[in-house]
């Protein structure tokens, strides 16, 4: 054991070397897995692309074959149509009007035939003995020799599709027996819309830079959008019947595979329809589907080289291994931020370096901060108590002057009843505001004090004042609140809202409990409250600064929050009576009287 310790002491690695080794050991597996995932993704994409191409080719060819079969059957039915047969057999004995009616009926049926398929561009029924060719749009005397020769060739070889003058046609005859020596009495030519077929091929080839080609096995015609044209426009060239032959020569077998053309590798899928003797080929450049993956591979190499460089530089920069001490210090600061002083105190560090000094200073700061917060709290509490004492000791000289003047006038009129009521309420008023035995009282005592103050004002104003005082809910009467939180609000209503009211003043005090919160609303119908004044007072409510005001509504608001929490306090708005509405919010039990009161 001793020898092992001696060996460890001799073989020492610096922190920088440890960091580099640790980062490389972490990075190498990540890069290895990333390369393996990239290779696996490439193989999966190659397989998926091949399967997708083959599925798309088979799906389109089956759809095209089905549509061509339907067109062929319709063509055969039209050749034995009653109007067509009557016109062929009896045109020599038919009156001119019946011939014309029959040709118009056939023409209408040809239109229906044309409109029944997207791939049909036009139709033509040619009756040589009649000297007329009936087309879907007109009736003519034209019998193009090249079209007749093509129809004869198709009848002889049983070929289904054949190009003529840049058009792709299907043909039929009556009779249609190729072995018969009888000359056909009528020919039916169905002109396919190569533009629509190429449009469907374009829509089918959804890969960027991809190409779909439809061609016959004899090499007489091809349909497809050349790559250059596909880049220049999304619309195919009608009647193109041309695709570079080197593409057809590169992919010569049905199935899926790859081929190289002009230095570019392509994936392809090819399938042949034995019924129509046509082949569908779809091919897409390899770089189109694998290009992003190749970029990711290059990016991975760049990332690996950059990561190694960053590891070397970063390890050199943090070779003193500062992460863990800083992390512990950060967590301690977060606990300190939450007010968890006990958990953040006494950080320990076993090494004698700068972090040891930093931890000791933090422990001292945390202890000192806790003491300062306690001192500030006690100082603020003492300040609020001093403000309450000051508020209790203050007697409004204007109020006192008005009361004594009122008492003198009552005595002059020998109104003994009002004199008794005034002195009784005045005595109750002064006894309450001069009492200093407790900072908190029951809410019912505060309400009784307000009733005495309101009764004095009622005697003073007489019929020019209407006062409505609502009873407290029973469960709210015993709530402990700071002294003198209601009387300053009511006094403010008289001083600024009701003192100089030209008509009858109104004062209303209502109470309600909702969701565990008691709300006492004091509102008046004063006419001197402007929106700017209301906004200014509301904004001052949010300022926690003892220098702003030491008495009045702000004092009440701050004392409520200090004693009962941040949910308590005052909120101001315009009263429904027209003056100021002050809501006093006090946390209280909610015993099912959520809708009690009018607040």
N, C-alpha and C positions, 0 to 999 in steps of 0.2 A: 504493500500500500504506500509505504514511504517512497519506494523507488518510482512508483507510478506518479506520485505527486511531483517528484523531482523531474521526471521526464516532461510532464505538462508545463512545469515552470520554464524548462529550457526551450520547448517548442511553443512559441508564442506567435499568434497571428494578430496583426493590428486590426482595429475595427473596420478600417477601410477594406481590407482583404476579406473580412467576414461579410461585409455588406455586399461586395461584388459577387462573392461566391453564393450568398443567399439569393440575390436577385437573379443570377444566372440559373441556379437550380430551379427557381420558380418560372423563369421565362422559357427554358428549354422544353419542358413538357407542354407548355401552352402552344409554342410554335410547332412542335411535333404533331400535336393533336390538330392544330389548324391546317397543316399541310395534308394530313390524312383525310380530314373532312373535305378539303378542297378536291383531292383526288377522287374520293368517293362521290362527291357531288358531280364531278365531271362525268364519271362513268354512268351515274344515274341519269344525268341530263341527256347523254348520248343515247342511252337506251330508250328513254321517254320520247325523245325526238323521233327516233326510228319508228317506234310503235305508233306515235301520233300521226306521222306521215302515212304509214300503211293504213291506219284506220280511216284517215281522211280520204285517201285515194279510193279505198274500197267503198266508202259511204257515197262519195260523189259518183263513182262509176255505176253503182247500183241504182242511184237516183236517175242518172242519165239514161241508163239502159231501160228502166221502167218507163220513163217518159217517151223514149223512142218506140218502145213496144206499143204503147198506147196510140201513138201517132200512126204507126203501121197498121194497127187494127182498124182505126178510124178510116184510113185511106182505103183499105180493102172493103170496108162497109160502104163507103161512098161510091165505089166502082159498081156495086150491085144495087145502088139506090134506084127506086122505081122511076123517078124522073130521068135519071141518067140512062137507064135501060130503054125507056120509051123513046128518048131522043135519039139514041144510037140506032135502034131497030126500026122506028117508024117515022123518022124525020122526012123521008121521001113522000109519005102520004099525008103528013101533018099540014094543016093550013098554017099560014104564016103567023097568025095570032097565037095558035097553040104552041108553035115553035118558040115564039118570043116569051110566052108565059112560062114554058118549061125551062128556058135558059135563065130567065130571071129567078125562078125558084132554085135552080142549081146554083146560081151566083150567090143567093142568100145563104144557102147551105155551106158554100165554100167560105163565106165570111164567118159563119158560126164555127166552122172547122178551124179557121185561122185564129179566131179569138179564144178558142178553147185551150191553146197552149202558148206559153211564152216563147217557145223555141221556133214557132212557125211564123215566117215573115210573109208568105204569100202562096197562093195555089193557082193552078192553071189546068183546066180540062180542055184537051184538044181533040176535036172530032174531024178528021181529014175529009171524010165524005160530005160532011155538012159545010166544010169550009170556014168553020168558026173555032176560035179558042175562047173558052169562057173563063175569065179570071175573076178573082174575088172583088176587084174594083171596076172592071170594064169587060166588054165583049169585043173581040178583035178578030182580024183575019190573018194574024201573023203566026207563022209556023217556023221558028228558027231551026235551021238544019242542024246546028251543033247540039241543040237541046233534044231534038228528035233522035239524033245519033246516040247521044248519051243515054236516053231512055231505052233505046234498042239494046245498047251494050249492057245496061243494068238488067234488062229482061233476059238476055242471053246468059249472062254470068251469075245471075241471082245476087248481084252485089246490092247492098242496101243503101249505102251512101256514096255519092260521087260528086266531085267538083266540076262545075261548068261555069265558065266566064267569071271566075272569082266568087261563085256562089256554091253552096253545098245543098244538094237536092236529094229527095227520095222520089222514086218513080213507081208507077204501076200502069198496067194496060188491061184492055179487055179485048179478047180473052188474055189471061196472064200466064197461060201454059207456054213455057219456053220451047217445048218440044213440038208444039203445034205449028204446022206449016201455014196456018191461016194468018193473014196480015191483021194486026190489031186494028180494031175499028175506033178505038179511043185511047188516048194517053192522059194519065194524071200525073202532074208534076207538083211536088211539095217542096217549096223553097224554105230552107231552114234559116233562121236569123243567127248568123255567125256572130254578130255584135252582141246579142243577148247571151249566146253560149260563152263567149269570151268574158263577158261581164260576170257570169256565174263562176267562171274559172278564176277570175280576179278576186271575187269575194271569197271563194273557197281557199285560195292561197293567202292565208292571213298572216304568214310570217313576213317580216320586213326583208326585202330583197328576194323573196321566194318567187317561184315560177311554177305554173301548172300548164301542161301541154297535152292536148288531145290530138291524136293522129291515127291514120289508118295503117294497117300492116303492109299495104302495098307501097307506101310512101307517096301517094298521090296528093294528099292534103294534110295539113296540120293547122291546129287552132291553138293560139296561146298569145300571151303578151310578151314581146321581147323585153329584156331587162331595161334597156335604155329608155324605151317608150314608157315603161312602168314608172321610172323615176320622173319623167317629164310630165306625165299626166295620169290621172286615175281612170281615164276613160279609154277603153280598148278601141283599136282601129277596126272598123267594120270591114268584113270580107278580107281580112289580112291573109289568112290561109298560109302563113309563113312563120317559121321559127328557125333559128340557126340550126343547121343540120349537125354541127359538131356536138350539140347537146344530145341529140338522138343517138348519135354514134357512141357517146360516152356511156350511156346507160342502156345496154342492149338486152338485159334479162329482167324478167318479172321478179318482183320481190323488193327488198330494201338493201341499201348499201351506200357506198361512197365512191365518188369519182373526182378526178382532178381535171380542171379545164382552165387554160390560160393562167396557170400558177395558183388557182384558187380551188380549195377542196369543197365539195358539195356533199350533202346528204340527199338521197333520193329514195322514192318509193314508186314502183311501177306495177301496173296490173292491166291485163288484157281482157276484153269482153269477147267471148267466143260467139255470142249471138250477133253482135254488130260488127265484129272484126275490127274493132278500134282499140287503141291502147291509151291509157292515161298515165302520164309521168309528172311527178311533182318533185322539185328539188329546191334546196335552200342552202345558201353559203354557210359553211361551218363557222365562220367568224361571226355570223349574225347571231347564232344561238350560243356559241361558246366565247364570244368576244368579251362580254362582261366578266365571265369566269377567268379568262386569261388576265384581264386587268386586275382582278382580285389576287391572282397568284403573284403578279408583279408587285402589287401593293403589299402583299404579305412579306415578300423579300425586303422591300424597302422598310417595312415596319420592324422586321427582325434586326436589320442593320442599325436603324435609328434607335431601337430599344437598347441594344448593346452599348451604343455610344452614350445614351442618356444614363444608363446604369453606371458607367464608369465616371461620368461627370457628377452625377447626383450622389453616388457613394462617396466620392472625394469630398463633396460639399458637406455631407452629414456624417462624416466618419466618426464623429464623437457620439453618435447614437443618441440624438436628442429627442427622438419621437416619443418614447415612453414617458420620460419625465414631463415633457410638455403636455402630453395627454392627461396625465394625472393632475397636473396643475389646472388644465382647462376644465376637467370634471369638478375640481374643487371650486373653481370660479362659478360654474353653473349652479352648484349647490348653494354657494354664497348668494347668488342672484335670487334663488328661490327662498332665501331666508333661513336655510338650514345651517346655522352657524356651528352647531355642535359637530355635525358630520364633516364640515370643511376644515375644522381646526386640527392641529397637530399632524400635519403632513410629515412623513418620515422619509429620509433618503440616506442610504447606507454609505454612499461615497462622499468623500470630502472634496467637493469641487464647487463650481459656481451654482449648480442646482441646489446644493445643500444650503448655501446662503440665501438663494431665492426662496426656498421652502420656508426657512426660518423667518424671513421678512414677510412672507404671505401669512404665516401663522400669527405673527405679531399684528399685521394689518387686520386680519379677520377678527382677532380678539378686540383690537382697538375700535374697529367699525361697529362691532356689537355693542360696546360700551357707549359709543357716540349716539347710536340709534336709540338706545335706552334713555340717554340723557336728553336727546331731542324730543322724544315722546313725552317724557316727564315735564320738560320745559313747555311743550305745546299744551299739555293738559293743564299745567299751572296757569298758563296764559289764558286759556279758555275759562278757567275758574275765576281768574282776576277780571276777565271781561264780564262774566256773569255777575260778580259782585258790583262791578261798576254799573251794570245795567240795572241791578236792583236798587242801587243807591241814587240813581238818576230819577228825578221827578221833573216832568216837562213843565217849565214855568208857565208856558202859555196855557196848558191844561189846568194847572193849579189856579191861575188867574181867572179863567173862565168859570171854574167850579165855585170859587168864593164869590165872584160877581153874581153867579146864578143863585147861590144860597142867600145872598143879601137881598136879591129881588124877591125871592120866595118869602123871606121873612117880612119884607115890606108889605106884601099882599096877604100876610098872615096865613099862608097855605101850609098848615101844620103837617098834613099828610105827606106832601111832597118833600118837606123839610126833613121829616123823619126818615123817609125812604132814601133821600140823598145822603144824609149823614151816616145812615146804617151801611149803605153800599160803599161810601167813601172810606169808612173805617175798615171794612173788610178788604178793600183795595189796598190801603196803605199797610195793613197788617201783613198781607201776603207778599208785597214787593220788598218789605223790609226784613222778612224772615230769612235768616242765613244759616239755619241749622243743617240743611241738606242740599246737595246739588241736584238731586233727582226727587221727583214727586210723582204721585199717581196722576194719570191723565185726567181723571174726573176732577181733581183739584184744580188743574189748569183750566178746565172748562168752567168750573164754578167761578174762578177768578175773572174769566172773560165775561161771564154773565153779569158780575158786579160792575165791571167796566162798561158794558153795553147798557146796563140799567142807568148808570150815571149819565151817559150820553143821550139816552132816550128821554130822561127828564129835561136835559138841556135843550134838545132840539124839538121836543114835543111832537106835534103832528107832522112836522117836516121830515120825520125819520121813521122808516119802517124797518124793523129788525126781525129776522127769522133765525132762531137758534135751534138746531136739531139735536135731539138727545144722542149721546154716545151709545153704540151697541154695548150690551151688557158685558160681553167678553173683552171689551177694550177699556173698560173703566179702570181696571187695576194695572194697566201697562205702565211701567216706570219710564218716565221721559225726563229730559233736562228741564229745569225750571224756566219759566217765562219764554215759551216757544209760541204761544198763541196770542198773548196780549200785544207784542210788538207788531204782529201782522194786522190785527184789528185796528190798532192805533194808527198804523200807516194808512189804512183805508179811510179813516176819519180825516186825517190830516191832508191827504192828497186827493181824495175822491169825493167826500161828503161834506167837508167844512163849508165850501162855497157853492154847493149845488143850487142852481136856480129853482128847481122844483123839489119834489119829495125825494129824499135820498133813500136808498135801499141797501141793506146789509144782510147777507145770507150766509149762514154757516151750516154746512151739511157734512154728513159722515157716511162712509161705506167701507166694508171689508171685502176684498176680492183677492183670491189666490195668496192668502197669507200676508196681505199688505193692507193696513188701515190708511185711508185717505181722508183727510179733513180739508174741505174746500171753503175758503173765505173769499167771497166775491162781492163787488159793489157795482153801482151804476154811475160811477164818476164819469165826467165828460172831458177831463183834461189829459187823458192817457193817449199819447201818440204811439204809432208803430215804432218809431225810432227809439223812444224811451223804453218801451217794452223790450225791444231787441237788445238795448244796451244793458238793462238790468239782467236779462237772461244770460248774456255772455259773461257778465261779472260773476254770476253764480259758479262758473266753471273755474275761476281763478282761486287757487289755494294760496293766498297771500294775506298774512295778518295785517299788512299795512293798507290794504284796500279799504277796509271798514271794520270798526270794532263793535258797533252796535247795529240794531235794525235787522232786516231780513237776512243779510249775508251772515251776520253773527249767528242767527238761528239755524241757517242752512249748514254752516260749518260745525256747529255744536252737535246737531243731529247726526251728521256723518261721523264725527269723532266718537260719539257715544254709542250709536246704534249700527254703524257700518255704512258702506258705500251705497247700499240700496235705499237708505233713508235720505231725507233732505226735502228741498222745496223745488217746485216747478211752476213756471208762470205762463199764463196765456190770457187772451182777452175773454172776459166773462160774457155769458149769454145776456147779462143785464146791460152790457155795454162798457163797463169799466174793467178793472183788473180782477183776475181770478188767480189766487195763490193756493196751490195744492200742497199740503203737508203730508209726506209719505212716511209712515212708521210701520216697521215689521210687527205683525200681530198674528195670532192664531186665527185660522179660518174654520169656523164651525158650521159651515153650510150656509152662511149668510152672504154668499158671493154677490147677490143682486140687491142687497139691502142698501137703501139710500139712493140719492139722485146724482151722485158724482159721476 
